[in-house]
Amino acid sequence: MALVSVLPTVRHRPPSRCCTLTGTPEAQPAKPSVTLTVPFAFLPTLSVTLLECLRDSTVKFVALTAVPPGVVTAIGPVTAAAGTVAVIWAKTGAPDDVASIRGFIVPTATPGYAAKDQKGKLSLRASDTSEIHLEDVRLPKDAILPKTGGIKSPLSCLTQARYGIAWGAIGAAMACYDEAVRYAKDRVMFGKPIGATQIQQVRLAEMLTEITKAQCLVLQLGRLKDAGSMTPQQVSLAKRNNVNMACECAREARRLLGANGILVEYHSMRHLANLESVYTYEGTHDMHSLILGEQITGLAAF
């Protein structure tokens, strides 16, 4: 069973558009259906209101109708088109009620659920990125993930993912550095390897220095994690720093490779393209800057 956790980047829609949800009471056909309308609401990590779960004990199903149909596009290796279950994080209350965020298990065979793979990507080409459509999706009440509530629920998943990304970005940077070193030693111009020139040695020295600093950062973060004292803000610092570092290393390695750097025989430009997605997903670089800014000043800027 493929489990798809979707914390999406959503195509922007005007705030006047709404999400309309209808609950049908069980075994009480005389009662009219209940219709609730709430505006789309954007959050730092949950981008848009998709569902509202009716709390009335007589309601067996909740239904989703987006006006227009809800469309979410998840950046990253999300195989929503091929999976059997999607986990959708959504609001269950007023747009400004952060505590109402809940998780929903949505079987992909549910009527009204549709997903298709995105084609023509220039980044993360080896993985699937899916676009999810939700329209009049009816779910039983037990589709709600138990014990979820508030932004802490999806963020607890994000913190672990961001921790892994902070390590993984170093691997991409190391691959670029290794390719650059080998090329600098082997590529001969004007009778000597280009690695014997000052400009290329400076490039390599900067790459090695930044990679080493990033390794020390995540090593200490891992020690804090093992001790149970790691904080989300510390993870934001590591993800922000290490992904940006890896982007710079990939860019400098590509430049060291010269014209050969754009060929498929070399990997730095592929890493650079993939890292541009990593720069955005699991919290953008700018979002992590604001998380750190709030931690430093005690003042939220978002």
C-alpha positions as CSV (number, residue, x, y, z in Angstrom):
1,M,0.0,0.0,0.0
2,A,1.4,3.3,-1.0
3,L,0.8,6.1,1.5
4,V,0.9,9.6,0.1
5,S,1.3,12.4,2.6
6,V,0.4,15.7,0.9
7,L,1.5,19.0,2.3
8,P,0.9,20.9,-0.9
9,T,1.9,23.9,-2.8
10,V,-1.4,25.2,-4.0
11,R,-2.2,27.1,-7.1
12,H,-3.2,30.5,-5.9
13,R,-6.9,31.4,-5.9
14,P,-8.6,34.6,-4.9
15,P,-9.7,34.7,-1.2
16,S,-13.3,35.2,-2.3
17,R,-13.6,31.7,-3.6
18,C,-14.9,29.2,-1.1
19,C,-14.9,25.5,-0.1
20,T,-18.5,24.2,0.4
21,L,-19.0,21.1,2.4
22,T,-22.2,19.1,2.9
23,G,-22.9,16.6,5.7
24,T,-25.8,14.1,5.3
25,P,-27.4,12.9,8.6
26,E,-27.5,9.2,9.1
27,A,-30.9,7.5,9.4
28,Q,-32.7,10.8,9.6
29,P,-33.9,11.5,6.0
30,A,-36.4,14.1,7.2
31,K,-33.6,16.4,8.3
32,P,-32.2,18.7,5.5
33,S,-28.6,18.4,4.5
34,V,-26.2,20.8,6.3
35,T,-24.1,23.0,4.1
36,L,-21.2,25.0,5.4
37,T,-19.1,27.5,3.4
38,V,-15.7,28.7,4.4
39,P,-13.2,30.8,2.5
40,F,-9.9,29.4,1.3
41,A,-7.3,30.3,3.9
42,F,-3.5,30.2,3.4
43,L,-1.2,29.1,6.2
44,P,2.6,28.9,6.4
45,T,2.7,25.2,5.7
46,L,-0.9,24.2,5.0
47,S,-1.8,26.3,2.1
48,V,-5.5,26.1,1.7
49,T,-8.8,25.0,3.3
50,L,-9.9,21.8,1.7
51,L,-12.3,20.1,4.1
52,E,-14.5,20.8,7.0
53,C,-15.6,17.9,9.2
54,L,-19.0,18.3,10.8
55,R,-18.9,17.6,14.5
56,D,-22.6,16.6,14.8
57,S,-22.8,13.0,16.1
58,T,-25.6,12.2,13.6
59,V,-23.4,12.9,10.6
60,K,-21.9,9.8,9.1
61,F,-20.2,11.3,6.1
62,V,-18.5,14.6,5.2
63,A,-18.5,15.8,1.6
64,L,-16.2,18.2,-0.1
65,T,-17.1,20.6,-2.9
66,A,-14.6,23.2,-3.9
67,V,-15.7,26.2,-5.9
68,P,-14.0,25.8,-8.3
69,P,-12.8,22.2,-7.6
70,G,-9.9,22.1,-5.2
71,V,-6.6,21.5,-6.9
72,V,-3.3,20.9,-5.1
73,T,0.1,20.3,-6.6
74,A,2.7,18.7,-4.4
75,I,6.3,19.3,-5.1
76,G,8.5,16.3,-4.5
77,P,8.3,12.5,-4.8
78,V,4.5,12.2,-4.4
79,T,2.9,9.3,-6.3
80,A,-0.7,10.4,-5.7
81,A,-1.7,9.1,-9.1
82,A,-0.4,5.6,-8.5
83,G,-1.0,5.3,-4.7
84,T,-4.0,3.7,-3.0
85,V,-4.3,6.1,-0.1
86,A,-3.8,9.9,0.3
87,V,-3.3,11.6,3.6
88,I,-4.8,15.1,3.3
89,W,-4.1,17.7,6.0
90,A,-7.0,20.2,6.2
91,K,-8.9,22.7,8.3
92,T,-12.0,21.6,10.2
93,G,-13.0,25.0,11.6
94,A,-12.8,28.7,10.9
95,P,-10.0,29.9,8.6
96,D,-8.2,31.6,11.6
97,D,-8.6,28.5,13.8
98,V,-5.2,26.9,13.6
99,A,-6.2,24.3,16.2
100,S,-8.7,22.8,13.8
101,I,-6.1,21.3,11.4
102,R,-6.8,17.5,11.1
103,G,-5.5,14.7,9.0
104,F,-7.8,12.7,6.7
105,I,-7.2,9.3,5.1
106,V,-8.6,9.5,1.6
107,P,-8.7,6.3,-0.5
108,T,-7.7,7.2,-4.0
109,A,-10.7,5.2,-5.4
110,T,-13.1,7.6,-3.6
111,P,-15.5,9.2,-6.1
112,G,-14.5,12.8,-6.6
113,Y,-10.8,12.1,-6.1
114,A,-8.6,12.4,-9.1
115,A,-4.8,12.7,-9.6
116,K,-2.5,12.9,-12.5
117,D,1.2,13.0,-12.8
118,Q,2.8,16.3,-13.8
119,K,4.7,16.1,-17.1
120,G,7.5,18.2,-18.5
121,K,9.4,18.7,-15.2
122,L,13.0,20.2,-15.2
123,S,13.7,19.0,-11.7
124,L,13.2,15.8,-9.7
125,R,12.6,14.1,-13.1
126,A,13.2,10.6,-11.6
127,S,10.3,10.9,-9.2
128,D,6.6,11.4,-9.6
129,T,4.9,14.7,-8.9
130,S,1.1,14.7,-8.8
131,E,-1.7,17.1,-9.1
132,I,-4.7,16.2,-6.9
133,H,-8.3,17.2,-7.7
134,L,-11.0,16.9,-4.9
135,E,-14.6,17.5,-5.8
136,D,-17.7,16.3,-3.8
137,V,-15.5,13.8,-1.9
138,R,-17.5,12.0,0.7
139,L,-15.7,10.4,3.6
140,P,-16.8,8.4,6.7
141,K,-16.1,10.0,10.0
142,D,-13.5,7.5,10.9
143,A,-11.4,8.8,8.0
144,I,-10.1,11.5,10.4
145,L,-6.7,10.5,11.8
146,P,-7.1,10.1,15.6
147,K,-5.2,12.4,17.9
148,T,-4.4,14.9,15.2
149,G,-5.2,18.5,15.9
150,G,-3.5,21.8,15.2
151,I,-0.5,22.8,13.2
152,K,1.7,20.6,15.4
153,S,0.4,17.5,13.7
154,P,1.7,18.1,10.2
155,L,4.7,20.0,11.6
156,S,5.8,16.9,13.5
157,C,6.1,15.1,10.2
158,L,7.8,18.1,8.6
159,T,10.4,18.4,11.3
160,Q,11.6,14.9,10.7
161,A,11.6,15.3,6.9
162,R,13.5,18.6,7.2
163,Y,16.1,16.9,9.4
164,G,16.6,14.3,6.8
165,I,16.9,16.9,4.1
166,A,19.6,18.7,6.0
167,W,21.7,15.6,5.8
168,G,20.7,14.6,2.2
169,A,21.7,18.0,0.8
170,I,25.2,17.4,2.0
171,G,25.4,14.3,0.0
172,A,24.5,16.2,-3.2
173,A,27.1,18.8,-2.4
174,M,29.7,16.1,-1.8
175,A,28.9,14.5,-5.1
176,C,29.4,17.9,-6.9
177,Y,32.6,18.5,-5.0
178,D,34.0,15.1,-5.9
179,E,33.2,15.6,-9.6
180,A,34.8,19.0,-9.5
181,V,38.0,17.8,-7.9
182,R,38.4,14.9,-10.4
183,Y,37.7,17.2,-13.3
184,A,40.1,19.8,-12.1
185,K,42.9,17.2,-11.9
186,D,42.1,15.6,-15.3
187,R,41.2,18.6,-17.5
188,V,44.4,19.9,-19.1
189,M,44.4,23.4,-20.6
190,F,47.5,25.3,-21.8
191,G,49.7,22.5,-20.7
192,K,48.6,22.0,-17.1
193,P,45.5,20.8,-15.2
194,I,42.9,23.5,-14.5
195,G,43.2,22.5,-10.9
196,A,46.6,24.2,-10.9
197,T,45.0,27.6,-11.4
198,Q,44.2,29.9,-8.5
199,I,40.6,30.5,-9.4
200,Q,39.7,26.8,-9.4
201,Q,41.5,26.1,-6.2
202,V,39.6,28.9,-4.5
203,R,36.4,27.3,-5.8
204,L,37.3,24.0,-4.4
205,A,38.5,25.4,-1.1
206,E,35.2,27.2,-0.6
207,M,33.2,24.1,-1.4
208,L,35.2,21.9,1.0
209,T,34.9,24.5,3.8
210,E,31.1,24.9,3.4
211,I,30.5,21.2,3.2
212,T,32.6,20.6,6.4
213,K,30.7,23.3,8.3
214,A,27.4,21.8,7.2
215,Q,28.6,18.3,8.3
216,C,29.5,19.7,11.8
217,L,26.1,21.4,12.0
218,V,24.0,18.3,11.3
219,L,26.3,16.1,13.4
220,Q,25.5,18.3,16.4
221,L,21.8,18.4,15.5
222,G,21.8,14.6,15.4
223,R,23.3,14.6,18.9
224,L,20.5,16.9,20.1
225,K,17.9,14.7,18.4
226,D,19.3,11.6,20.2
227,A,19.1,13.5,23.5
228,G,15.5,14.6,22.8
229,S,16.3,18.3,22.9
230,M,16.2,19.1,19.2
231,T,13.8,22.0,18.3
232,P,12.0,22.7,15.1
233,Q,13.8,26.0,14.9
234,Q,17.2,24.3,15.0
235,V,16.0,22.0,12.2
236,S,14.9,25.0,10.2
237,L,18.4,26.5,10.6
238,A,20.0,23.3,9.4
239,K,17.7,22.8,6.4
240,R,18.0,26.4,5.4
241,N,21.8,26.5,5.6
242,N,22.6,23.1,4.1
243,V,20.3,23.3,1.1
244,N,21.5,26.7,0.3
245,M,25.1,25.5,0.7
246,A,24.5,22.5,-1.6
247,C,22.9,24.8,-4.3
248,E,26.0,27.0,-4.2
249,C,28.4,24.0,-4.4
250,A,26.4,22.5,-7.4
251,R,26.5,25.9,-9.1
252,E,30.3,26.4,-8.6
253,A,31.0,22.8,-9.7
254,R,29.0,23.4,-12.9
255,R,31.0,26.5,-13.5
256,L,34.3,24.7,-12.9
257,L,33.3,22.1,-15.5
258,G,32.9,24.9,-18.1
259,A,31.0,24.0,-21.2
260,N,31.1,20.3,-20.3
261,G,29.0,21.1,-17.2
262,I,25.8,21.2,-19.2
263,L,26.3,17.6,-20.6
264,V,24.5,14.6,-19.2
265,E,27.9,12.8,-18.7
266,Y,28.4,15.1,-15.8
267,H,26.1,15.3,-12.8
268,S,26.5,18.7,-11.1
269,M,23.9,20.4,-13.2
270,R,21.4,17.6,-12.5
271,H,22.1,18.1,-8.8
272,L,21.6,21.8,-9.2
273,A,18.2,21.4,-10.9
274,N,17.1,18.9,-8.2
275,L,18.3,21.1,-5.4
276,E,16.3,24.0,-6.7
277,S,13.2,21.9,-5.8
278,V,14.7,21.0,-2.4
279,Y,15.2,24.8,-1.8
280,T,11.5,25.2,-2.1
281,Y,9.9,22.1,-0.6
282,E,9.6,21.2,3.1
283,G,9.5,24.9,3.8
284,T,11.0,27.4,1.5
285,H,14.3,29.1,2.3
286,D,12.5,32.3,3.0
287,M,10.0,30.6,5.3
288,H,12.8,29.1,7.4
289,S,14.4,32.6,7.6
290,L,11.2,33.9,9.1
291,I,11.0,31.0,11.5
292,L,14.5,31.8,12.7
293,G,13.7,35.5,12.8
294,E,10.7,34.9,15.1
295,Q,12.9,32.7,17.4
296,I,15.5,35.4,17.6
297,T,13.3,38.4,18.1
298,G,10.1,36.9,19.6
299,L,8.2,38.8,16.9
300,A,6.3,36.9,14.1
301,A,6.6,38.4,10.6
302,F,4.2,36.0,9.0
